[in-house]
């Protein structure tokens, strides 16, 4: 018997502070879209903006 590798896709959002450039990657939440304000920057309390949404392939055995 030969086992085939399967993969799943996981989605992520990148939040970025437009003032200082701080970035954080987190799991995608329903309702996310690019340029949406999402929380405050931990460095300078400026509203963070979602700058990117992308998918990563998660390989499983």
C-alpha positions as CSV (number, residue, x, y, z in Angstrom):
1,X,0.0,0.0,0.0
2,X,1.3,3.4,-1.0
3,X,0.4,6.4,1.1
4,X,-0.2,9.7,-0.7
5,X,0.7,12.9,1.0
6,X,-2.2,15.2,1.3
7,X,-2.2,19.0,1.9
8,X,-4.4,21.5,3.4
9,X,-4.5,25.2,2.8
10,X,-4.4,27.7,5.7
11,X,-5.1,31.4,5.2
12,X,-3.3,34.2,6.9
13,X,-3.7,38.0,7.2
14,X,-0.7,40.4,7.7
15,X,-1.4,43.5,9.8
16,X,0.9,46.5,9.4
17,X,1.3,49.8,11.2
18,X,1.4,52.6,8.6
19,X,3.3,54.8,11.0
20,X,6.2,52.7,12.2
21,X,6.0,49.6,9.9
22,X,5.4,47.0,12.6
23,X,4.0,43.8,11.1
24,X,2.3,40.7,12.5
25,X,1.0,37.6,10.8
26,X,-2.1,36.0,12.1
27,X,-4.7,33.5,11.0
28,X,-7.4,34.8,8.6
29,X,-10.7,35.7,10.3
30,X,-13.9,35.9,8.4
31,X,-14.6,39.5,7.4
32,X,-10.9,40.3,6.8
33,X,-10.0,42.3,3.7
34,X,-7.1,44.3,2.5
35,X,-6.9,47.9,3.9
36,X,-9.3,47.1,6.8
37,X,-8.4,48.6,10.2
38,X,-7.7,45.9,12.7
39,X,-6.6,46.8,16.2
40,X,-3.9,49.1,17.5
41,X,-0.1,48.9,17.1
42,X,1.6,47.7,20.3
43,X,4.5,50.1,19.6
44,X,2.7,53.4,19.1
45,X,-1.1,52.8,19.4
46,X,-1.7,53.7,15.7
47,X,-4.6,51.8,14.1
48,X,-3.1,48.8,12.2
49,X,-4.2,47.9,8.6
50,X,-4.5,44.5,6.9
51,X,-1.9,44.8,4.2
52,X,-2.0,41.3,2.8
53,X,-4.0,38.1,2.8
54,X,-2.5,34.9,1.5
55,X,-2.6,31.1,1.7
56,X,0.1,28.6,2.8
57,X,0.0,24.9,1.9
58,X,0.2,22.7,5.1
59,X,1.6,19.3,4.2
60,X,0.5,16.3,6.1
61,X,1.6,12.7,6.0
